[in-house]
Structures are given as structure tokens and as C-alpha cells.
Amino acid sequence: MNTPPNHIVIVGGGTAGWMAANLMSHQWAKFNCTITLIESQAIGSVGVGEGTTPFFQGFFDRLGIQESEWMQAANATYKCGIRFPDWVSNVNKTSYFHPFYSHIDTPQVPLFFANANFRREGMEVDAHPDDFFVTAKLADQCRSPIAKSDSLQRLDYGYHFDAGLLGEFLKKKGIQRGVRHIDDKVSDVRLDANGDISSVIAVNAGELTADLFVDCSGFKGLLIQQALGEEMVSYQSQLFNNSAVAIPTAIDCSKGLPSETVSKALSNGWVWHIPLANRFGNGYVYSADYLSPEEAELELRQHLGSKADGVKALHLNWTPGRITHHWKNNCIAIGLSQGFLEPLEAPMLNIIQRSIENFVELYEKSGFTREYQQEFNQDINSLIDGTRDYLQAHYKLNSREDSQYWKDCRSNINQSKELKAILDGWLSNTNFDQVLRDNIHNQVYFKTSWYCILAGMDHFEEVNKPAVRAAKRNHHRAKEASLAKAERFVEHKEQLKIIYNC
Ligand SMILES: Cc1cc2nc3c(=O)[nH]c(=O)nc-3n(C[C@H](O)[C@H](O)[C@H](O)COP(=O)(O)OP(=O)(O)OC[C@H]3O[C@@H](n4cnc5c(N)ncnc54)[C@H](O)[C@@H]3O)c2cc1C
């Protein structure tokens, strides 16, 4: 194994900076490796980012931190998946649930695939995903993904949390692990003759040298973009949204605590509702080409009603896209400095986690080797591009007629050839599973997710023949099984009482 760098400087103390500090200090604890994290509390962090995918379970498992400990510290709740109301209109069901697929779904899922393929052939069958997955039923019933008895296998699930509190928790843990913390502003970055970063200059702390620099400075990409000249490749032509307005509201759990993110389409974008232990996080994601910040805030306030009265709104904007070289010379970019995709499927923390884990693994193999840098960059690029395609599919498949925005999203011809092949392949006579195998290389969204979005958004031709009997049976059997299995899981509110000791 290649020994880690002697000294690492991480610039930035948002979620990305502290995730990197914790994972690197844990992984390289037995080596004489010094990690310094410099952040400017006066500049602050982005302060949003409240939902995860199931991959996040692995982050804390790896650090050996109990779920009950960090969840309590971050007002966290469980997440069974994401519900997407109103992305389609003029159909029977205008909402579908994107579940976190687990082993418990194994008997029902082939029935779902079979029905979706019957429906692709024009049969009148129920191929909507919601009755085929246990987590969809858990979310319907405000249950947690934790089983009443240990005899059931653990489900894959995600979390919702307060980003500010999670940042504080990670910071405390990082400092306990020996990460040196400096609150100061980086004002300059110096390069040596090879183009490597030799040091960063802080206003009060002066010059900080290191072997490896980690750029977690957020959207501005202080090291990777500004100092090393890495350019952002814009995805604006594929993903129109570049702005958000967020307003938290109180949460009323009298009828149960939701265990799902809701991503509901509005007139010119979509709104997230994320249930935390003490409040809802809400935010309207939209394109500034179609809506002004004032119009967006007004629409969000109307949507939220009196609960939002007097609560200050936070406005954010970005350019969707990514850089090409996330690991360049002796610098690695993690977090918003490496790119950004809108939070529609909460993908960013997964990209952060995978970037750090892949980097550590490859660095241990052979240090700053060009070949491994290339492998790393290609892997992260295809992860981000595959995620972008899955996000864009939501927009391509919408059937709303109420605004130019939705019509433009649907007719947008700027899409990758992989996405086009998937969308066309679904409506054609071909073997769709083969189309997927050919086009989803290295993505996070696999067969189940693609079937769910395509069937859930009713992307089918007209019905032209009656159902075969097996199809009706499939739906009935899967629904009964999902409902019966869901009963074996603890109510979300009750499970949180256990986690929070109250
Ligand atoms: C509207 C919105 C919703 C989101 N929702 C989700 C979600 O649901 N799920 C998800 O996974 N992700 C989500 N994200 C993304 C997520 O918020 C970020 O990926 C995550 O917070 C990581 O941010 P970061 O640490 O890279 O940057 P930041 O939080 O911006 O941190 C940057 C750090 O750099 C420091 N810094 C900057 N300049 C200097 C300087 N000159 N000197 C010293 N320090 C400096 C700052 O002080 C700060 O500590 C969302 C993002 C947005 C915009």
C-alpha cells in the first residue's frame, strides 16, 4: 500500500470538507498524516442539502458511528424514497413513488417488470410501480424502514437531516479525530514550477503548505477552478433549473411523521418537502429564464400557506454542470467545487462520498499516478453524467400543459445519446433490458429506477388489447404482499422516539 500524504490541507468546512476530513483521518489514522481544515465561518456554507440516498448509510458505518448518535445530533429522520406528484397530467395516477429497492422486494419486483412489459406491448394492465414496493407502502403509512423484529433483513433507506447540524456534528468528530481546524479566509493560492499547488495563503494564519490539497470551497472552486484553471462544463441546456428559494415551516406530526421526500411539480419547476424531526425543509427549484426570484418566492409562499408567514426565504442560484478533472496535480475537488446537479433525487452527497472513497482507494494503490488520476476522473464524470441523465428523464417525461417551461422541458432535444436510447427503447419493440445494459454504464440508477420512472410517469403508448390473466394476478399478488410486509415495520414517529430516547 502507498502511504498517505504527510500533510493534507482541506479548504472549506461545509458538508464536503468535513466528510472528507472524517473519512481521510479515519482511513489513515495509523499513519503520521496531518490534516488541516481551513474554513471561513464569516463566508459560511451553503446550509442546504437535507436528503440522502441509501449510500449514506455506508458513510457512518465506515466511520463506526452509530445511527442513533448522528441522527439525534442532526434532527434526522428516515427516508423510504421520493414521491413525485403532478409531473404528469391527464392520466389516472398523477403521482408515483421512487422507492429505495431492497431484498424484501425481490418476490414482487419481477411481477412489476413483467407488467410494465405487458403494458409496453399495449395491454391494459396495472404497471404503476406504487403497489409493487414495500417502501412505497411504508411511506404511505408513515412507517419507518426499521422492522419490528430483527428476523427481517435490514432495508436500504436514506435519511433527511438538518445540514447545519450535521455539519456541526461532523466538525466535532473531525476535531476529535485530530483534524486541525482553522477559521480564516484563504486569500491566495500559490503554484510551483510543475503547476502543483505549493501553498494556500490565509489572511491571519499565513502560508499553509501540504502534499495534497482538497478543494471543498463550494461553488467558487477556489483551488481547482480559480488557481488550477479547471473549467465548468455547463449542463444548463439539459437541466434548465438554476435557482431555488427555500422556506422552512413547522411540522405537525399528529397524523404521523412522513418518511418520504415529496418533490411536487409547480408551474415552472418543483418544490421539495423534507420532514425533519423538528420542522419541514421546503424549497422551490426553478429556472430564472422562466421565473423571477420574486415570482418564485410568491408561488412558494402561496403553496405553503400561512405556515410560511413571517419566515425569511433563502435564495440560491447555480450553474448546473461539472468540471472534467476532479483530481488534478496534487489537488482533488470534492463537493460543489466539482459541480452541481439540482437536488431532485438528492444526488450530491452520494457524489461527494463516492469521490472521497474512490480517491482514497486509488491513492493507496499508487499515489499521484497519472493513470489512476484518469481512472478516477472518468469514473466520477460518468457518475455525474449518468445522474444528470436520470434527472433529465423527469423533465422529458412530464406531460404538463400549464406553462411554456414544461413544454420546453419535454421538447428539449439537448440530451445524451444514452438518455435518448433509453427513452426511445422503452417505446419500441426492442428488448428494453438490453437497451439499459448498453446505456447505464457506471450509473447509480439501475433497472428498477428506470422502470419506476418510465412506468410511474405513464410513458406508454395507447392501450390496444386486453390484459392477459397473469398480469391481473401479478398486480394483485404484489400489492397484497407489499401491504402485508409493510405491517412488520415500526411507525416512523415511534422509531424516532427510540432513536431520540424520548
Ligand atoms: C438548493 C439546494 C438543495 C440541495 N439539496 C441537497 C439534497 O437534498 N441532497 C444532497 O445530497 N445535496 C443537496 N444539495 C447539495 C449540498 O448542499 C452540497 O453538495 C453540500 O452541502 C456540500 O457543499 P460544499 O461543502 O461543497 O460547499 P459549501 O457548503 O458552500 O461549503 C464551502 C466551504 O468553503 C468555505 N470557503 C469558501 N471560500 C473560502 C475562503 N476564501 N477561505 C476559507 N474558506 C472558504 C466556506 O466557508 C465553507 O465552509 C443541495 C444544494 C442546493 C443549492
The ligand as an ORCA input file, in Angstrom:
! r2SCAN-3c Opt
* xyz 0 1
  C     -30.946     24.294     -3.122
  C     -30.026     23.146     -2.816
  C     -30.558     21.972     -2.279
  C     -29.717     20.869     -2.046
  N     -30.264     19.699     -1.581
  C     -29.480     18.596     -1.489
  C     -30.006     17.347     -1.070
  O     -31.188     17.219     -0.730
  N     -29.170     16.296     -1.027
  C     -27.858     16.380     -1.382
  O     -27.155     15.371     -1.376
  N     -27.308     17.563     -1.696
  C     -28.084     18.659     -1.785
  N     -27.528     19.854     -2.128
  C     -26.084     19.927     -2.322
  C     -25.394     20.060     -0.971
  O     -25.923     21.150     -0.265
  C     -23.893     20.251     -1.159
  O     -23.416     19.311     -2.072
  C     -23.188     20.036      0.161
  O     -23.714     20.883      1.138
  C     -21.707     20.278      0.034
  O     -21.425     21.641     -0.097
  P     -19.896     22.062     -0.014
  O     -19.355     21.647      1.313
  O     -19.214     21.605     -1.232
  O     -19.958     23.658     -0.132
  P     -20.351     24.766      0.957
  O     -21.377     24.286      1.904
  O     -20.647     26.007      0.185
  O     -19.018     24.996      1.785
  C     -17.947     25.768      1.284
  C     -16.955     25.995      2.389
  O     -15.829     26.704      1.866
  C     -15.518     27.774      2.731
  N     -14.841     28.826      1.966
  C     -15.240     29.397      0.807
  N     -14.347     30.350      0.437
  C     -13.356     30.348      1.370
  C     -12.165     31.091      1.554
  N     -11.790     32.053      0.705
  N     -11.412     30.832      2.642
  C     -11.764     29.874      3.535
  N     -12.892     29.136      3.407
  C     -13.668     29.380      2.345
  C     -16.865     28.215      3.293
  O     -16.708     28.943      4.473
  C     -17.495     26.843      3.537
  O     -17.042     26.325      4.759
  C     -28.330     20.968     -2.319
  C     -27.811     22.182     -2.775
  C     -28.629     23.252     -3.043
  C     -28.033     24.528     -3.578
*
